[in-house]
């Protein structure tokens, strides 16, 4: 049984590594002119609000998060649109 647990753990670790690599590549693609995808912490700092407030905004539809690999991101375009700064 331990063999299977070890085997599945190794597979899980490999998948996590590949997802993290893909996530990094994806993030790089979206920032040709500055960072286009922002983490929750970066978005909260950008608005000057707490993570709790940001979570409430997401739940109420004020901001629409992007869920990727178990992490939450926001696009700069959406943030700027909400602030009326979109070009």
PDB file of N, CA, C and O in Angstrom:
ATOM      1  N   UNK A   1       0.809  -1.196   0.000  1.00  0.00           N
ATOM      2  CA  UNK A   1       0.000   0.000   0.000  1.00  0.00           C
ATOM      3  C   UNK A   1       0.856   1.267   0.000  1.00  0.00           C
ATOM      4  O   UNK A   1       0.516   2.249  -0.660  1.00  0.00           O
ATOM      5  N   UNK A   2       1.954   1.244   0.732  1.00  0.00           N
ATOM      6  CA  UNK A   2       2.819   2.422   0.773  1.00  0.00           C
ATOM      7  C   UNK A   2       3.367   2.744  -0.609  1.00  0.00           C
ATOM      8  O   UNK A   2       3.588   3.904  -0.956  1.00  0.00           O
ATOM      9  N   UNK A   3       3.581   1.688  -1.389  1.00  0.00           N
ATOM     10  CA  UNK A   3       4.082   1.896  -2.747  1.00  0.00           C
ATOM     11  C   UNK A   3       3.110   2.760  -3.540  1.00  0.00           C
ATOM     12  O   UNK A   3       3.525   3.696  -4.224  1.00  0.00           O
ATOM     13  N   UNK A   4       1.809   2.446  -3.452  1.00  0.00           N
ATOM     14  CA  UNK A   4       0.814   3.212  -4.182  1.00  0.00           C
ATOM     15  C   UNK A   4       0.703   4.645  -3.668  1.00  0.00           C
ATOM     16  O   UNK A   4       0.548   5.583  -4.450  1.00  0.00           O
ATOM     17  N   UNK A   5       0.783   4.804  -2.361  1.00  0.00           N
ATOM     18  CA  UNK A   5       0.739   6.151  -1.784  1.00  0.00           C
ATOM     19  C   UNK A   5       1.913   6.981  -2.283  1.00  0.00           C
ATOM     20  O   UNK A   5       1.744   8.142  -2.657  1.00  0.00           O
ATOM     21  N   UNK A   6       3.100   6.389  -2.289  1.00  0.00           N
ATOM     22  CA  UNK A   6       4.292   7.087  -2.781  1.00  0.00           C
ATOM     23  C   UNK A   6       4.161   7.403  -4.266  1.00  0.00           C
ATOM     24  O   UNK A   6       4.512   8.494  -4.716  1.00  0.00           O
ATOM     25  N   UNK A   7       3.655   6.437  -5.014  1.00  0.00           N
ATOM     26  CA  UNK A   7       3.479   6.620  -6.453  1.00  0.00           C
ATOM     27  C   UNK A   7       2.528   7.776  -6.745  1.00  0.00           C
ATOM     28  O   UNK A   7       2.841   8.653  -7.551  1.00  0.00           O
ATOM     29  N   UNK A   8       1.375   7.779  -6.094  1.00  0.00           N
ATOM     30  CA  UNK A   8       0.393   8.833  -6.322  1.00  0.00           C
ATOM     31  C   UNK A   8       0.890  10.188  -5.821  1.00  0.00           C
ATOM     32  O   UNK A   8       0.574  11.223  -6.409  1.00  0.00           O
ATOM     33  N   UNK A   9       1.652  10.184  -4.758  1.00  0.00           N
ATOM     34  CA  UNK A   9       2.243  11.431  -4.256  1.00  0.00           C
ATOM     35  C   UNK A   9       3.215  12.004  -5.277  1.00  0.00           C
ATOM     36  O   UNK A   9       3.234  13.213  -5.508  1.00  0.00           O
ATOM     37  N   UNK A  10       4.022  11.142  -5.890  1.00  0.00           N
ATOM     38  CA  UNK A  10       4.971  11.598  -6.909  1.00  0.00           C
ATOM     39  C   UNK A  10       4.238  12.149  -8.123  1.00  0.00           C
ATOM     40  O   UNK A  10       4.639  13.168  -8.685  1.00  0.00           O
ATOM     41  N   UNK A  11       3.168  11.481  -8.526  1.00  0.00           N
ATOM     42  CA  UNK A  11       2.373  11.968  -9.654  1.00  0.00           C
ATOM     43  C   UNK A  11       1.753  13.320  -9.310  1.00  0.00           C
ATOM     44  O   UNK A  11       1.774  14.240 -10.128  1.00  0.00           O
ATOM     45  N   UNK A  12       1.213  13.441  -8.122  1.00  0.00           N
ATOM     46  CA  UNK A  12       0.612  14.698  -7.681  1.00  0.00           C
ATOM     47  C   UNK A  12       1.652  15.818  -7.673  1.00  0.00           C
ATOM     48  O   UNK A  12       1.363  16.933  -8.109  1.00  0.00           O
ATOM     49  N   UNK A  13       2.844  15.535  -7.187  1.00  0.00           N
ATOM     50  CA  UNK A  13       3.920  16.532  -7.166  1.00  0.00           C
ATOM     51  C   UNK A  13       4.321  16.946  -8.578  1.00  0.00           C
ATOM     52  O   UNK A  13       4.556  18.125  -8.841  1.00  0.00           O
ATOM     53  N   UNK A  14       4.398  15.977  -9.482  1.00  0.00           N
ATOM     54  CA  UNK A  14       4.743  16.289 -10.870  1.00  0.00           C
ATOM     55  C   UNK A  14       3.680  17.172 -11.521  1.00  0.00           C
ATOM     56  O   UNK A  14       4.007  18.122 -12.232  1.00  0.00           O
ATOM     57  N   UNK A  15       2.426  16.860 -11.279  1.00  0.00           N
ATOM     58  CA  UNK A  15       1.328  17.665 -11.833  1.00  0.00           C
ATOM     59  C   UNK A  15       1.376  19.076 -11.259  1.00  0.00           C
ATOM     60  O   UNK A  15       1.217  20.049 -11.996  1.00  0.00           O
ATOM     61  N   UNK A  16       1.592  19.196  -9.955  1.00  0.00           N
ATOM     62  CA  UNK A  16       1.700  20.520  -9.329  1.00  0.00           C
ATOM     63  C   UNK A  16       2.839  21.325  -9.940  1.00  0.00           C
ATOM     64  O   UNK A  16       2.681  22.513 -10.222  1.00  0.00           O
ATOM     65  N   UNK A  17       3.978  20.686 -10.144  1.00  0.00           N
ATOM     66  CA  UNK A  17       5.124  21.368 -10.752  1.00  0.00           C
ATOM     67  C   UNK A  17       4.797  21.851 -12.157  1.00  0.00           C
ATOM     68  O   UNK A  17       5.104  22.988 -12.515  1.00  0.00           O
ATOM     69  N   UNK A  18       4.176  20.992 -12.949  1.00  0.00           N
ATOM     70  CA  UNK A  18       3.826  21.361 -14.328  1.00  0.00           C
ATOM     71  C   UNK A  18       2.797  22.483 -14.346  1.00  0.00           C
ATOM     72  O   UNK A  18       2.886  23.386 -15.178  1.00  0.00           O
ATOM     73  N   UNK A  19       1.825  22.440 -13.445  1.00  0.00           N
ATOM     74  CA  UNK A  19       0.836  23.513 -13.373  1.00  0.00           C
ATOM     75  C   UNK A  19       1.491  24.831 -12.969  1.00  0.00           C
ATOM     76  O   UNK A  19       1.147  25.883 -13.509  1.00  0.00           O
ATOM     77  N   UNK A  20       2.418  24.786 -12.040  1.00  0.00           N
ATOM     78  CA  UNK A  20       3.124  25.998 -11.637  1.00  0.00           C
ATOM     79  C   UNK A  20       3.949  26.562 -12.783  1.00  0.00           C
ATOM     80  O   UNK A  20       3.997  27.777 -12.971  1.00  0.00           O
ATOM     81  N   UNK A  21       4.599  25.692 -13.549  1.00  0.00           N
ATOM     82  CA  UNK A  21       5.369  26.151 -14.702  1.00  0.00           C
ATOM     83  C   UNK A  21       4.452  26.779 -15.741  1.00  0.00           C
ATOM     84  O   UNK A  21       4.770  27.825 -16.306  1.00  0.00           O
ATOM     85  N   UNK A  22       3.312  26.138 -15.991  1.00  0.00           N
ATOM     86  CA  UNK A  22       2.350  26.671 -16.947  1.00  0.00           C
ATOM     87  C   UNK A  22       1.799  28.011 -16.480  1.00  0.00           C
ATOM     88  O   UNK A  22       1.635  28.938 -17.273  1.00  0.00           O
ATOM     89  N   UNK A  23       1.520  28.103 -15.203  1.00  0.00           N
ATOM     90  CA  UNK A  23       1.008  29.342 -14.622  1.00  0.00           C
ATOM     91  C   UNK A  23       2.007  30.485 -14.816  1.00  0.00           C
ATOM     92  O   UNK A  23       1.618  31.603 -15.155  1.00  0.00           O
ATOM     93  N   UNK A  24       3.284  30.204 -14.601  1.00  0.00           N
ATOM     94  CA  UNK A  24       4.318  31.221 -14.786  1.00  0.00           C
ATOM     95  C   UNK A  24       4.401  31.661 -16.243  1.00  0.00           C
ATOM     96  O   UNK A  24       4.521  32.851 -16.535  1.00  0.00           O
ATOM     97  N   UNK A  25       4.336  30.700 -17.150  1.00  0.00           N
ATOM     98  CA  UNK A  25       4.377  31.035 -18.576  1.00  0.00           C
ATOM     99  C   UNK A  25       3.162  31.847 -18.978  1.00  0.00           C
ATOM    100  O   UNK A  25       3.272  32.805 -19.743  1.00  0.00           O
ATOM    101  N   UNK A  26       2.005  31.465 -18.465  1.00  0.00           N
ATOM    102  CA  UNK A  26       0.779  32.197 -18.768  1.00  0.00           C
ATOM    103  C   UNK A  26       0.853  33.623 -18.235  1.00  0.00           C
ATOM    104  O   UNK A  26       0.465  34.565 -18.926  1.00  0.00           O
ATOM    105  N   UNK A  27       1.340  33.783 -17.032  1.00  0.00           N
ATOM    106  CA  UNK A  27       1.477  35.117 -16.444  1.00  0.00           C
ATOM    107  C   UNK A  27       2.432  35.975 -17.265  1.00  0.00           C
ATOM    108  O   UNK A  27       2.189  37.169 -17.443  1.00  0.00           O
ATOM    109  N   UNK A  28       3.511  35.386 -17.765  1.00  0.00           N
ATOM    110  CA  UNK A  28       4.460  36.128 -18.595  1.00  0.00           C
ATOM    111  C   UNK A  28       3.814  36.596 -19.896  1.00  0.00           C
ATOM    112  O   UNK A  28       4.118  37.683 -20.388  1.00  0.00           O
ATOM    113  N   UNK A  29       2.926  35.778 -20.450  1.00  0.00           N
ATOM    114  CA  UNK A  29       2.260  36.140 -21.699  1.00  0.00           C
ATOM    115  C   UNK A  29       1.358  37.352 -21.529  1.00  0.00           C
ATOM    116  O   UNK A  29       1.147  38.102 -22.482  1.00  0.00           O
ATOM    117  N   UNK A  30       0.826  37.555 -20.337  1.00  0.00           N
ATOM    118  CA  UNK A  30      -0.131  38.622 -20.097  1.00  0.00           C
ATOM    119  C   UNK A  30       0.493  39.891 -19.542  1.00  0.00           C
ATOM    120  O   UNK A  30      -0.225  40.744 -19.021  1.00  0.00           O
ATOM    121  N   UNK A  31       1.784  40.039 -19.636  1.00  0.00           N
ATOM    122  CA  UNK A  31       2.364  41.275 -19.134  1.00  0.00           C
ATOM    123  C   UNK A  31       3.380  41.878 -20.102  1.00  0.00           C
ATOM    124  O   UNK A  31       4.522  42.134 -19.721  1.00  0.00           O
ATOM    125  N   UNK A  32       2.972  42.106 -21.354  1.00  0.00           N
ATOM    126  CA  UNK A  32       3.899  42.746 -22.277  1.00  0.00           C
ATOM    127  C   UNK A  32       4.158  44.206 -21.936  1.00  0.00           C
ATOM    128  O   UNK A  32       5.263  44.700 -22.162  1.00  0.00           O
ATOM    129  N   UNK A  33       3.170  44.903 -21.398  1.00  0.00           N
ATOM    130  CA  UNK A  33       3.323  46.312 -21.018  1.00  0.00           C
ATOM    131  C   UNK A  33       3.014  46.468 -19.539  1.00  0.00           C
ATOM    132  O   UNK A  33       2.042  47.129 -19.173  1.00  0.00           O
ATOM    133  N   UNK A  34       3.808  45.884 -18.711  1.00  0.00           N
ATOM    134  CA  UNK A  34       3.524  45.893 -17.278  1.00  0.00           C
ATOM    135  C   UNK A  34       2.731  44.649 -16.934  1.00  0.00           C
ATOM    136  O   UNK A  34       2.363  43.876 -17.819  1.00  0.00           O
ATOM    137  N   UNK A  35       2.476  44.459 -15.694  1.00  0.00           N
ATOM    138  CA  UNK A  35       1.805  43.245 -15.240  1.00  0.00           C
ATOM    139  C   UNK A  35       0.317  43.336 -15.519  1.00  0.00           C
ATOM    140  O   UNK A  35      -0.365  44.211 -14.985  1.00  0.00           O
ATOM    141  N   UNK A  36      -0.189  42.442 -16.350  1.00  0.00           N
ATOM    142  CA  UNK A  36      -1.591  42.454 -16.735  1.00  0.00           C
ATOM    143  C   UNK A  36      -2.467  41.571 -15.856  1.00  0.00           C
ATOM    144  O   UNK A  36      -3.671  41.802 -15.743  1.00  0.00           O
ATOM    145  N   UNK A  37      -1.869  40.564 -15.235  1.00  0.00           N
ATOM    146  CA  UNK A  37      -2.604  39.706 -14.310  1.00  0.00           C
ATOM    147  C   UNK A  37      -2.058  39.971 -12.918  1.00  0.00           C
ATOM    148  O   UNK A  37      -0.848  39.945 -12.694  1.00  0.00           O
ATOM    149  N   UNK A  38      -2.972  40.228 -11.983  1.00  0.00           N
ATOM    150  CA  UNK A  38      -2.557  40.573 -10.626  1.00  0.00           C
ATOM    151  C   UNK A  38      -3.082  39.545  -9.634  1.00  0.00           C
ATOM    152  O   UNK A  38      -4.183  39.018  -9.797  1.00  0.00           O
ATOM    153  N   UNK A  39      -2.297  39.268  -8.619  1.00  0.00           N
ATOM    154  CA  UNK A  39      -2.726  38.373  -7.548  1.00  0.00           C
ATOM    155  C   UNK A  39      -3.748  39.094  -6.669  1.00  0.00           C
ATOM    156  O   UNK A  39      -3.985  40.291  -6.830  1.00  0.00           O
ATOM    157  N   UNK A  40      -4.343  38.358  -5.747  1.00  0.00           N
ATOM    158  CA  UNK A  40      -5.293  38.969  -4.817  1.00  0.00           C
ATOM    159  C   UNK A  40      -4.606  40.060  -3.996  1.00  0.00           C
ATOM    160  O   UNK A  40      -5.152  41.147  -3.811  1.00  0.00           O
ATOM    161  N   UNK A  41      -3.405  39.756  -3.509  1.00  0.00           N
ATOM    162  CA  UNK A  41      -2.681  40.727  -2.678  1.00  0.00           C
ATOM    163  C   UNK A  41      -2.352  41.987  -3.479  1.00  0.00           C
ATOM    164  O   UNK A  41      -2.507  43.100  -2.976  1.00  0.00           O
ATOM    165  N   UNK A  42      -1.901  41.817  -4.718  1.00  0.00           N
ATOM    166  CA  UNK A  42      -1.578  42.974  -5.564  1.00  0.00           C
ATOM    167  C   UNK A  42      -2.825  43.794  -5.879  1.00  0.00           C
ATOM    168  O   UNK A  42      -2.777  45.023  -5.897  1.00  0.00           O
ATOM    169  N   UNK A  43      -3.938  43.111  -6.125  1.00  0.00           N
ATOM    170  CA  UNK A  43      -5.192  43.809  -6.429  1.00  0.00           C
ATOM    171  C   UNK A  43      -5.700  44.564  -5.209  1.00  0.00           C
ATOM    172  O   UNK A  43      -6.140  45.708  -5.323  1.00  0.00           O
ATOM    173  N   UNK A  44      -5.641  43.934  -4.049  1.00  0.00           N
ATOM    174  CA  UNK A  44      -6.071  44.605  -2.818  1.00  0.00           C
ATOM    175  C   UNK A  44      -5.209  45.833  -2.554  1.00  0.00           C
ATOM    176  O   UNK A  44      -5.718  46.885  -2.169  1.00  0.00           O
ATOM    177  N   UNK A  45      -3.911  45.697  -2.761  1.00  0.00           N
ATOM    178  CA  UNK A  45      -3.013  46.834  -2.564  1.00  0.00           C
ATOM    179  C   UNK A  45      -3.307  47.941  -3.584  1.00  0.00           C
ATOM    180  O   UNK A  45      -3.284  49.124  -3.245  1.00  0.00           O
ATOM    181  N   UNK A  46      -3.580  47.557  -4.815  1.00  0.00           N
ATOM    182  CA  UNK A  46      -3.898  48.510  -5.883  1.00  0.00           C
ATOM    183  C   UNK A  46      -5.108  49.364  -5.511  1.00  0.00           C
ATOM    184  O   UNK A  46      -5.117  50.576  -5.726  1.00  0.00           O
ATOM    185  N   UNK A  47      -6.145  48.703  -4.940  1.00  0.00           N
ATOM    186  CA  UNK A  47      -7.356  49.418  -4.527  1.00  0.00           C
ATOM    187  C   UNK A  47      -7.232  50.024  -3.133  1.00  0.00           C
ATOM    188  O   UNK A  47      -8.032  50.880  -2.756  1.00  0.00           O
ATOM    189  N   UNK A  48      -6.242  49.590  -2.370  1.00  0.00           N
ATOM    190  CA  UNK A  48      -6.101  50.074  -1.001  1.00  0.00           C
ATOM    191  C   UNK A  48      -7.145  49.498  -0.071  1.00  0.00           C
ATOM    192  O   UNK A  48      -7.625  50.183   0.833  1.00  0.00           O
ATOM    193  N   UNK A  49      -7.503  48.232  -0.291  1.00  0.00           N
ATOM    194  CA  UNK A  49      -8.515  47.566   0.527  1.00  0.00           C
ATOM    195  C   UNK A  49      -7.922  46.283   1.103  1.00  0.00           C
ATOM    196  O   UNK A  49      -6.828  45.865   0.727  1.00  0.00           O
ATOM    197  N   UNK A  50      -8.663  45.670   2.020  1.00  0.00           N
ATOM    198  CA  UNK A  50      -8.220  44.404   2.606  1.00  0.00           C
ATOM    199  C   UNK A  50      -8.571  43.242   1.677  1.00  0.00           C
ATOM    200  O   UNK A  50      -9.358  43.389   0.742  1.00  0.00           O
ATOM    201  N   UNK A  51      -7.972  42.091   1.954  1.00  0.00           N
ATOM    202  CA  UNK A  51      -8.304  40.892   1.182  1.00  0.00           C
ATOM    203  C   UNK A  51      -9.764  40.489   1.405  1.00  0.00           C
ATOM    204  O   UNK A  51     -10.406  39.950   0.504  1.00  0.00           O
ATOM    205  N   UNK A  52     -10.279  40.748   2.589  1.00  0.00           N
ATOM    206  CA  UNK A  52     -11.685  40.463   2.878  1.00  0.00           C
ATOM    207  C   UNK A  52     -12.620  41.293   2.013  1.00  0.00           C
ATOM    208  O   UNK A  52     -13.615  40.785   1.497  1.00  0.00           O
ATOM    209  N   UNK A  53     -12.298  42.568   1.859  1.00  0.00           N
ATOM    210  CA  UNK A  53     -13.101  43.439   1.003  1.00  0.00           C
ATOM    211  C   UNK A  53     -13.034  42.961  -0.438  1.00  0.00           C
ATOM    212  O   UNK A  53     -14.048  42.927  -1.135  1.00  0.00           O
ATOM    213  N   UNK A  54     -11.851  42.597  -0.877  1.00  0.00           N
ATOM    214  CA  UNK A  54     -11.676  42.086  -2.233  1.00  0.00           C
ATOM    215  C   UNK A  54     -12.506  40.817  -2.434  1.00  0.00           C
ATOM    216  O   UNK A  54     -13.126  40.635  -3.481  1.00  0.00           O
ATOM    217  N   UNK A  55     -12.515  39.951  -1.439  1.00  0.00           N
ATOM    218  CA  UNK A  55     -13.324  38.731  -1.499  1.00  0.00           C
ATOM    219  C   UNK A  55     -14.809  39.073  -1.592  1.00  0.00           C
ATOM    220  O   UNK A  55     -15.542  38.454  -2.364  1.00  0.00           O
ATOM    221  N   UNK A  56     -15.251  40.047  -0.815  1.00  0.00           N
ATOM    222  CA  UNK A  56     -16.656  40.467  -0.874  1.00  0.00           C
ATOM    223  C   UNK A  56     -17.004  41.029  -2.250  1.00  0.00           C
ATOM    224  O   UNK A  56     -18.081  40.757  -2.779  1.00  0.00           O
ATOM    225  N   UNK A  57     -16.098  41.808  -2.826  1.00  0.00           N
ATOM    226  CA  UNK A  57     -16.319  42.353  -4.167  1.00  0.00           C
ATOM    227  C   UNK A  57     -16.440  41.226  -5.196  1.00  0.00           C
ATOM    228  O   UNK A  57     -17.256  41.303  -6.115  1.00  0.00           O
ATOM    229  N   UNK A  58     -15.633  40.192  -5.040  1.00  0.00           N
ATOM    230  CA  UNK A  58     -15.695  39.055  -5.958  1.00  0.00           C
ATOM    231  C   UNK A  58     -17.016  38.315  -5.809  1.00  0.00           C
ATOM    232  O   UNK A  58     -17.636  37.940  -6.804  1.00  0.00           O
ATOM    233  N   UNK A  59     -17.446  38.103  -4.574  1.00  0.00           N
ATOM    234  CA  UNK A  59     -18.706  37.397  -4.330  1.00  0.00           C
ATOM    235  C   UNK A  59     -19.904  38.181  -4.859  1.00  0.00           C
ATOM    236  O   UNK A  59     -20.876  37.591  -5.330  1.00  0.00           O
ATOM    237  N   UNK A  60     -19.835  39.505  -4.781  1.00  0.00           N
ATOM    238  CA  UNK A  60     -20.957  40.322  -5.231  1.00  0.00           C
ATOM    239  C   UNK A  60     -20.875  40.672  -6.717  1.00  0.00           C
ATOM    240  O   UNK A  60     -21.780  41.314  -7.250  1.00  0.00           O
ATOM    241  N   UNK A  61     -19.808  40.261  -7.383  1.00  0.00           N
ATOM    242  CA  UNK A  61     -19.700  40.496  -8.821  1.00  0.00           C
ATOM    243  C   UNK A  61     -19.087  41.820  -9.206  1.00  0.00           C
ATOM    244  O   UNK A  61     -19.049  42.157 -10.389  1.00  0.00           O
ATOM    245  N   UNK A  62     -18.608  42.578  -8.247  1.00  0.00           N
ATOM    246  CA  UNK A  62     -17.963  43.852  -8.566  1.00  0.00           C
ATOM    247  C   UNK A  62     -16.698  43.604  -9.370  1.00  0.00           C
ATOM    248  O   UNK A  62     -16.441  44.285 -10.362  1.00  0.00           O
ATOM    249  N   UNK A  63     -15.915  42.634  -8.943  1.00  0.00           N
ATOM    250  CA  UNK A  63     -14.752  42.175  -9.710  1.00  0.00           C
ATOM    251  C   UNK A  63     -14.941  40.688  -9.991  1.00  0.00           C
ATOM    252  O   UNK A  63     -15.432  39.945  -9.142  1.00  0.00           O
ATOM    253  N   UNK A  64     -14.550  40.263 -11.179  1.00  0.00           N
ATOM    254  CA  UNK A  64     -14.667  38.857 -11.542  1.00  0.00           C
ATOM    255  C   UNK A  64     -13.270  38.241 -11.532  1.00  0.00           C
ATOM    256  O   UNK A  64     -12.425  38.591 -12.356  1.00  0.00           O
ATOM    257  N   UNK A  65     -13.034  37.328 -10.601  1.00  0.00           N
ATOM    258  CA  UNK A  65     -11.703  36.722 -10.500  1.00  0.00           C
ATOM    259  C   UNK A  65     -11.486  35.655 -11.564  1.00  0.00           C
ATOM    260  O   UNK A  65     -12.433  35.112 -12.132  1.00  0.00           O
ATOM    261  N   UNK A  66     -10.221  35.373 -11.813  1.00  0.00           N
ATOM    262  CA  UNK A  66      -9.823  34.266 -12.667  1.00  0.00           C
ATOM    263  C   UNK A  66      -9.234  33.213 -11.742  1.00  0.00           C
ATOM    264  O   UNK A  66      -8.236  33.466 -11.067  1.00  0.00           O
ATOM    265  N   UNK A  67      -9.842  32.042 -11.708  1.00  0.00           N
ATOM    266  CA  UNK A  67      -9.318  30.943 -10.896  1.00  0.00           C
ATOM    267  C   UNK A  67      -8.421  30.101 -11.784  1.00  0.00           C
ATOM    268  O   UNK A  67      -8.844  29.605 -12.828  1.00  0.00           O
ATOM    269  N   UNK A  68      -7.173  29.948 -11.353  1.00  0.00           N
ATOM    270  CA  UNK A  68      -6.233  29.155 -12.135  1.00  0.00           C
ATOM    271  C   UNK A  68      -5.307  28.405 -11.199  1.00  0.00           C
ATOM    272  O   UNK A  68      -4.589  29.008 -10.401  1.00  0.00           O
ATOM    273  N   UNK A  69      -5.326  27.114 -11.300  1.00  0.00           N
ATOM    274  CA  UNK A  69      -4.446  26.297 -10.468  1.00  0.00           C
ATOM    275  C   UNK A  69      -4.695  26.466  -8.982  1.00  0.00           C
ATOM    276  O   UNK A  69      -3.765  26.373  -8.180  1.00  0.00           O
ATOM    277  N   UNK A  70      -5.943  26.715  -8.608  1.00  0.00           N
ATOM    278  CA  UNK A  70      -6.268  26.895  -7.198  1.00  0.00           C
ATOM    279  C   UNK A  70      -5.911  28.267  -6.656  1.00  0.00           C
ATOM    280  O   UNK A  70      -6.004  28.510  -5.453  1.00  0.00           O
ATOM    281  N   UNK A  71      -5.505  29.162  -7.544  1.00  0.00           N
ATOM    282  CA  UNK A  71      -5.160  30.528  -7.142  1.00  0.00           C
ATOM    283  C   UNK A  71      -6.095  31.504  -7.837  1.00  0.00           C
ATOM    284  O   UNK A  71      -6.692  31.182  -8.864  1.00  0.00           O
ATOM    285  N   UNK A  72      -6.218  32.686  -7.274  1.00  0.00           N
ATOM    286  CA  UNK A  72      -7.143  33.682  -7.794  1.00  0.00           C
ATOM    287  C   UNK A  72      -6.361  34.878  -8.331  1.00  0.00           C
ATOM    288  O   UNK A  72      -5.438  35.375  -7.687  1.00  0.00           O
ATOM    289  N   UNK A  73      -6.744  35.324  -9.512  1.00  0.00           N
ATOM    290  CA  UNK A  73      -6.105  36.470 -10.157  1.00  0.00           C
ATOM    291  C   UNK A  73      -7.171  37.419 -10.677  1.00  0.00           C
ATOM    292  O   UNK A  73      -8.339  37.055 -10.812  1.00  0.00           O
ATOM    293  N   UNK A  74      -6.750  38.634 -10.964  1.00  0.00           N
ATOM    294  CA  UNK A  74      -7.607  39.638 -11.577  1.00  0.00           C
ATOM    295  C   UNK A  74      -6.838  40.267 -12.729  1.00  0.00           C
ATOM    296  O   UNK A  74      -5.612  40.366 -12.686  1.00  0.00           O
ATOM    297  N   UNK A  75      -7.565  40.692 -13.761  1.00  0.00           N
ATOM    298  CA  UNK A  75      -6.885  41.326 -14.886  1.00  0.00           C
ATOM    299  C   UNK A  75      -6.853  42.833 -14.679  1.00  0.00           C
ATOM    300  O   UNK A  75      -7.798  43.428 -14.159  1.00  0.00           O
ATOM    301  N   UNK A  76      -5.758  43.430 -15.091  1.00  0.00           N
ATOM    302  CA  UNK A  76      -5.609  44.877 -14.970  1.00  0.00           C
ATOM    303  C   UNK A  76      -6.692  45.603 -15.777  1.00  0.00           C
ATOM    304  O   UNK A  76      -7.190  46.642 -15.344  1.00  0.00           O
ATOM    305  N   UNK A  77      -7.057  45.065 -16.943  1.00  0.00           N
ATOM    306  CA  UNK A  77      -8.089  45.702 -17.762  1.00  0.00           C
ATOM    307  C   UNK A  77      -9.416  45.794 -17.024  1.00  0.00           C
ATOM    308  O   UNK A  77     -10.093  46.820 -17.085  1.00  0.00           O
ATOM    309  N   UNK A  78      -9.791  44.725 -16.325  1.00  0.00           N
ATOM    310  CA  UNK A  78     -11.049  44.752 -15.579  1.00  0.00           C
ATOM    311  C   UNK A  78     -10.970  45.754 -14.429  1.00  0.00           C
ATOM    312  O   UNK A  78     -11.920  46.495 -14.176  1.00  0.00           O
ATOM    313  N   UNK A  79      -9.840  45.772 -13.742  1.00  0.00           N
ATOM    314  CA  UNK A  79      -9.669  46.707 -12.630  1.00  0.00           C
ATOM    315  C   UNK A  79      -9.768  48.145 -13.142  1.00  0.00           C
ATOM    316  O   UNK A  79     -10.451  48.979 -12.548  1.00  0.00           O
ATOM    317  N   UNK A  80      -9.090  48.419 -14.230  1.00  0.00           N
ATOM    318  CA  UNK A  80      -9.131  49.770 -14.788  1.00  0.00           C
ATOM    319  C   UNK A  80     -10.530  50.125 -15.269  1.00  0.00           C
ATOM    320  O   UNK A  80     -10.965  51.268 -15.131  1.00  0.00           O
ATOM    321  N   UNK A  81     -11.239  49.149 -15.836  1.00  0.00           N
ATOM    322  CA  UNK A  81     -12.619  49.397 -16.279  1.00  0.00           C
ATOM    323  C   UNK A  81     -13.517  49.740 -15.087  1.00  0.00           C
ATOM    324  O   UNK A  81     -14.370  50.623 -15.174  1.00  0.00           O
ATOM    325  N   UNK A  82     -13.311  49.028 -13.973  1.00  0.00           N
ATOM    326  CA  UNK A  82     -14.111  49.315 -12.779  1.00  0.00           C
ATOM    327  C   UNK A  82     -13.814  50.703 -12.215  1.00  0.00           C
ATOM    328  O   UNK A  82     -14.679  51.338 -11.612  1.00  0.00           O
ATOM    329  N   UNK A  83     -12.594  51.157 -12.417  1.00  0.00           N
ATOM    330  CA  UNK A  83     -12.227  52.480 -11.957  1.00  0.00           C
ATOM    331  C   UNK A  83     -12.503  53.564 -12.994  1.00  0.00           C
ATOM    332  O   UNK A  83     -12.309  54.750 -12.726  1.00  0.00           O
ATOM    333  N   UNK A  84     -12.959  53.152 -14.187  1.00  0.00           N
ATOM    334  CA  UNK A  84     -13.216  54.103 -15.253  1.00  0.00           C
ATOM    335  C   UNK A  84     -11.947  54.583 -15.925  1.00  0.00           C
ATOM    336  O   UNK A  84     -11.908  55.684 -16.474  1.00  0.00           O
ATOM    337  N   UNK A  85     -10.896  53.751 -15.884  1.00  0.00           N
ATOM    338  CA  UNK A  85      -9.610  54.136 -16.471  1.00  0.00           C
ATOM    339  C   UNK A  85      -9.287  53.398 -17.742  1.00  0.00           C
ATOM    340  O   UNK A  85      -8.203  53.579 -18.295  1.00  0.00           O
ATOM    341  N   UNK A  86     -10.210  52.554 -18.235  1.00  0.00           N
ATOM    342  CA  UNK A  86      -9.915  51.748 -19.425  1.00  0.00           C
ATOM    343  C   UNK A  86      -9.739  52.648 -20.629  1.00  0.00           C
ATOM    344  O   UNK A  86     -10.430  53.654 -20.794  1.00  0.00           O
ATOM    345  N   UNK A  87      -8.785  52.252 -21.470  1.00  0.00           N
ATOM    346  CA  UNK A  87      -8.544  53.068 -22.658  1.00  0.00           C
ATOM    347  C   UNK A  87      -9.233  52.496 -23.863  1.00  0.00           C
ATOM    348  O   UNK A  87      -9.137  53.058 -24.954  1.00  0.00           O
TER     349      UNK A  87
END
